[in-house]
Amino acid sequence: MTNKIAVIGLGKAGLPIASVIADSGFEVIGVDIDERKCADINSGKNPIPEEMGLGELIKRHGGKDLIATTRYDDAKECEVFIIIVPLFTDENNNPDYRIIESAFRNVGRLLNKGDLVVLETSVPPKTTEERARKWLEEESGLALGEFYLAYSPERIMTGFSISRLEKFPKVVGGVNKESGQKAFVTYQKFIPNLHLVSSARVAEFIKIAEGCYRDVNIGLANELFKIADELDVNFYEARTYANHEYCHIHLPSTGVGGHCIPVYPWFLVNDMEKRGKFDYAKLLRTAREINDEMIEYWAEKIVLELECMETNRPLNELKICVKGISFREGVKELYHSRNLALAKLLMERGLDVYVYDELYSSEEVGEMGLRWIEPEDADLVFDSFRLTLKARE
Ligand SMILES: NC(=O)c1ccc[n+]([C@@H]2O[C@H](COP(=O)([O-])OP(=O)(O)OC[C@H]3O[C@@H](n4cnc5c(N)ncnc54)[C@H](O)[C@@H]3O)[C@@H](O)[C@H]2O)c1
């Protein structure tokens, strides 16, 4: 095996693993369609400043043993290809495979006998064995067995990705036994806490199951929070003492955002429904609905709070500040952000809505078609991360 590994996709998930591989003594060719990002990495500049420890690794390896490029051909000497590009979903929550397919077909054109390809993007179970295998075989003219193919889900959390890669258990599974073994031996060289599972399909399912667990448990927390509120029970006090070794009630929220958790349950719900197994994923669908509907609940609470304010001004003249618009505190990402959706819902209801988020400047907020405000200048502040409502005194 040569010392060269290609990582396709240098985003929040791909760049940390590419850097960790480079730091383990490999030469890494990172392929990304974003020219500016490649230039930054090659000059030692970290394009994801919120990622702890990444800056140091990029400074050490960027442009040296971590070369970023927009040309797939630059990776032709690699014998290992790790693919971690996004998978978006359409309006019916069905996966749109175009980006992954393009990455696989490009890698397929470079593939030689004995090479290993590992997919890390979260995908519906069987994607690697059915789609990825076909794309590689069509482009390379090789058959599985002449190359190896495996799946290993990313289990990072933006901000903590480097430590996760160093400590958190990572799993890998092959589309056949030899591929699993080959991927396991290769990944052991840069992932300390690695587990080989019986197939790519199991490894894919592990990642999706984890997302479903989070979504269902957040749905449960949201439901219990609403019930507690209705019964005039302090949810947080109850949660503190309800939780123990066998009970972990999650925190309530405005819903679930980001690329992952709100998307994965649909992979299983849609698949089961296509098979006519409507009852199999009922809980997953319900949790999705509960979480998505939380913005309606909070909009109602906000309106009630406005109505209780002692002022002679009409409701639509009271300035509301939604404090926190990213999907998660501390992560500058708006994908599926329920906080942003809440702000928009309040606007649709004719209220005077502004937003504030320490990660976004007033200009950036303006570019989103929203208005920025300092929380102290608003009549009512809804802190979307702490779920508190505070009226101006
Ligand atoms: N970010 C996370 O916390 C996280 C956690 C677990 C799993 N994941 C998985 O990782 C995947 C990627 O997520 P991300 O956060 O890195 O996304 P991202 O948007 O931060 O980065 C994706 C990168 O892929 C590049 N890209 C797009 N099309 C390409 C192509 N055809 N060839 C090469 N590069 C291409 C983009 O330019 C971008 O740099 C997700 O779909 C998810 O399945 C992410």
The ligand as an SDF file (V2000), in Angstrom:
LIG
                    3D

 44 48  0  0  0  0  0  0  0  0999 V2000
  -20.9070   17.8850   10.0740 N   0  0  0  0  0  0  0  0  0  0  0  0
  -21.2500   16.9490   10.9350 C   0  0  0  0  0  0  0  0  0  0  0  0
  -21.3140   17.1880   12.1480 O   0  0  0  0  0  0  0  0  0  0  0  0
  -21.5270   15.5330   10.4650 C   0  0  0  0  0  0  0  0  0  0  0  0
  -21.7190   14.5560   11.4440 C   0  0  0  0  0  0  0  0  0  0  0  0
  -21.9420   13.2490   11.0550 C   0  0  0  0  0  0  0  0  0  0  0  0
  -22.0410   12.9350    9.7100 C   0  0  0  0  0  0  0  0  0  0  0  0
  -21.8620   13.9040    8.7700 N   0  0  0  0  0  0  0  0  0  0  0  0
  -21.9730   13.4750    7.3640 C   0  0  0  0  0  0  0  0  0  0  0  0
  -21.0400   14.1440    6.5690 O   0  0  0  0  0  0  0  0  0  0  0  0
  -21.6470   14.5730    5.3480 C   0  0  0  0  0  0  0  0  0  0  0  0
  -20.9510   15.8150    4.9040 C   0  0  0  0  0  0  0  0  0  0  0  0
  -21.2080   16.7700    5.9190 O   0  0  0  0  0  0  0  0  0  0  0  0
  -20.3470   18.0590    6.1450 P   0  0  0  0  0  0  0  0  0  0  0  0
  -20.8190   18.6360    7.4280 O   0  0  0  0  0  0  0  0  0  0  0  0
  -18.8990   17.7730    5.9650 O   0  0  0  0  0  0  0  0  0  0  0  0
  -20.8480   18.9650    4.9350 O   0  0  0  0  0  0  0  0  0  0  0  0
  -20.1980   20.3320    4.4430 P   0  0  0  0  0  0  0  0  0  0  0  0
  -21.2510   21.0230    3.6700 O   0  0  0  0  0  0  0  0  0  0  0  0
  -19.5340   21.0360    5.5830 O   0  0  0  0  0  0  0  0  0  0  0  0
  -19.0560   19.8650    3.4540 O   0  0  0  0  0  0  0  0  0  0  0  0
  -19.2370   19.1350    2.2930 C   0  0  0  0  0  0  0  0  0  0  0  0
  -18.0460   19.3930    1.3900 C   0  0  0  0  0  0  0  0  0  0  0  0
  -18.1890   18.5820    0.2370 O   0  0  0  0  0  0  0  0  0  0  0  0
  -17.7830   19.3640   -0.8910 C   0  0  0  0  0  0  0  0  0  0  0  0
  -18.3510   18.7940   -2.0980 N   0  0  0  0  0  0  0  0  0  0  0  0
  -19.6260   18.9010   -2.5840 C   0  0  0  0  0  0  0  0  0  0  0  0
  -19.7530   18.2030   -3.7070 N   0  0  0  0  0  0  0  0  0  0  0  0
  -18.5590   17.6320   -3.9720 C   0  0  0  0  0  0  0  0  0  0  0  0
  -18.0570   16.7820   -4.9860 C   0  0  0  0  0  0  0  0  0  0  0  0
  -18.8200   16.3870   -5.9940 N   0  0  0  0  0  0  0  0  0  0  0  0
  -16.7580   16.3970   -4.9210 N   0  0  0  0  0  0  0  0  0  0  0  0
  -15.9560   16.8040   -3.9110 C   0  0  0  0  0  0  0  0  0  0  0  0
  -16.3720   17.6090   -2.9200 N   0  0  0  0  0  0  0  0  0  0  0  0
  -17.6410   18.0060   -2.9390 C   0  0  0  0  0  0  0  0  0  0  0  0
  -18.2770   20.7540   -0.5600 C   0  0  0  0  0  0  0  0  0  0  0  0
  -17.6240   21.7480   -1.3060 O   0  0  0  0  0  0  0  0  0  0  0  0
  -17.9770   20.8380    0.9260 C   0  0  0  0  0  0  0  0  0  0  0  0
  -16.6780   21.3440    1.1920 O   0  0  0  0  0  0  0  0  0  0  0  0
  -23.1150   14.7890    5.7340 C   0  0  0  0  0  0  0  0  0  0  0  0
  -23.9570   14.5930    4.6270 O   0  0  0  0  0  0  0  0  0  0  0  0
  -23.3400   13.7580    6.8050 C   0  0  0  0  0  0  0  0  0  0  0  0
  -23.8140   12.5860    6.1940 O   0  0  0  0  0  0  0  0  0  0  0  0
  -21.6060   15.1870    9.1150 C   0  0  0  0  0  0  0  0  0  0  0  0
  1  2  1  0
  2  3  2  0
  2  4  1  0
  4  5  1  0
  4 44  2  0
  5  6  2  0
  6  7  1  0
  7  8  2  0
  8  9  1  0
  8 44  1  0
  9 10  1  0
  9 42  1  0
 10 11  1  0
 11 12  1  0
 11 40  1  0
 12 13  1  0
 13 14  1  0
 14 15  2  0
 14 16  1  0
 14 17  1  0
 17 18  1  0
 18 19  2  0
 18 20  1  0
 18 21  1  0
 21 22  1  0
 22 23  1  0
 23 24  1  0
 23 38  1  0
 24 25  1  0
 25 26  1  0
 25 36  1  0
 26 27  1  0
 26 35  1  0
 27 28  2  0
 28 29  1  0
 29 30  1  0
 29 35  2  0
 30 31  1  0
 30 32  2  0
 32 33  1  0
 33 34  2  0
 34 35  1  0
 36 37  1  0
 36 38  1  0
 38 39  1  0
 40 41  1  0
 40 42  1  0
 42 43  1  0
M  CHG  2   8   1  16  -1
M  END
$$$$
